Amino acid sequence: MLKRYIIIIIFLSLSNTSFSQNTRITNRNSIGWYNYFGTFKLNNKFGLHTEYQFRRNDVITEWQQSLLRVGVNYQLNPKIQLRVGYAWIETFPYGEIPINGMGKDFTEHRLFQMATITDKAGIVDLSHRFMLEQRWVGRYSNANLNKEDEYPLLNRFRYMFRLQVPLKGKEIKDKTPYLAIYEEVFIGFGENVNENIFDQNRLGVLMGYRLNQNIRLEAGYLNQILQLGREVNGRNVFQQNNGFILNANFNIDLTKKQ
């Protein structure tokens, strides 16, 4: 079973690397993502999720994106968790070909619905994450404006597969290092989808360490392939972003007495 999942990850990576090679413009950037994730358990069924992602270009010297996300978790059963929430995103004009055609930063407001399914195969922890997003993405009707005056609705579907395996012992418990690999694909759909029906793909390879049941730290390599929603000189534009990712994960059980 593990071999099958690894083959799926490799296939998705190769497929997106070769996609539209002859007709696209490729823009390469070096990125650094520094992320906080905090989950607060309220009772056996409900919890709160908080998240902030500090995304930088040129590793850390300039802005790529700022993302704040909050949500409510519902534990349907031990293997299935549901989440609904809101995200605020600010995207900046980084790289040689900015996402916004006028070279401006823009704001996005987002609602999302998510389901995460977890499983185990031997010593390997597996998860499948399915997400729907309703995105109101800021747009300028002309270059003289200093603030977005339009917020068209864009819809997106995301699927992420992740596996992680302990590097010591047979399970990830306190003071255990582990290896994690994940692949996520983003698909745009709906009335306002433009060039980027294939929106982006992310591949991460992380070394993690679980300090205790409340804190996990992860660091490693991130590859992001992102297609712009517009053409330049009649050609599709793809960003090939490679860099560093650092995650701090906090899982706090508020039902326990201090």
Secondary structure, DSSP 8 states (H G I E B T S, - for coil): -HHHHHHHHHHHHHHHHHTTTTTEEEEEEEEEEEEEEEEEE-SSSEEEEEEEEEEEETTTTEEEEEEEEEEEEEEEETTEEEEEEEEEEEE---SSS-SSTTS--EEEEEEEEEEEEEEEETTEEEEEEEEEEEEEE-B-SSTT-SS--B--EEEEEEEEEEEEEESSSSS--TTEEEEEEEEEEEEEESTT--S-SEEEEEEEEEEEEE-SSSEEEEEEEEEEEEEEEEEETTEEEEEEEEEEEEEEEEEEETTS--
